[in-house]
Amino acid sequence: TFRDGENIKNGGIDIEIIFFPRHTPDEVAFYVIQEKILITGDLIKVPKDKKSYGQTPFIPVFNSPYSSFEDAMSSLKKISDLDVETLMPGHRQQITGEKLIKSCLVQMEEEMVKKKRLVANLKNRGMADAEILKYVIRDISKSYPNCSQTDQMFYAYLLLKSSV
């Protein structure tokens, strides 16, 4: 059993275990401190075609009943607080460059806050939840055109659930 923030030493390499309750309730990432490498598993996806995402080469994973908007924001904050030069997601290629990673995290956070405000505004106008979901899914598909429909639906659902 591991604890959040616990360090493992292996052959002179320090690895910090970081809990990110997102894809599963006990999901962890591994931060190789000396190498400034963060292995995120399914916390972050790298799209097949990075150009499709504009300046954001990765997206948070939302396709889990264990996710919440607050968890997503907390996870982004945790990653932002680390000195990461290489991010290794569970699928596809790694992302390198501290400035690129930091700017993408900021952009992801801003995008999520913007979408949460959109949901709150639609609710304040009296729009029904089903209509809000349709509207927000269309908006998400514009921001993340190659994001799976499942991820889009969960993202929209989490936004709707978080604004209650």
Secondary structure, DSSP 8 states (H G I E B T S, - for coil): ---TT-EEEETTEEEEEEE--SSSTT-EEEEETTTTEEEEETTEE--S-GGGGTT---EE---STT--HHHHHHHHHHHHHS--SEEEESSS--EE-HHHHHHHHHHHHHHHHHHHHHHHHHHHTT--HHHHHHHHHHHHHHHSTTS-HHHHHHHHHHHHHHT-
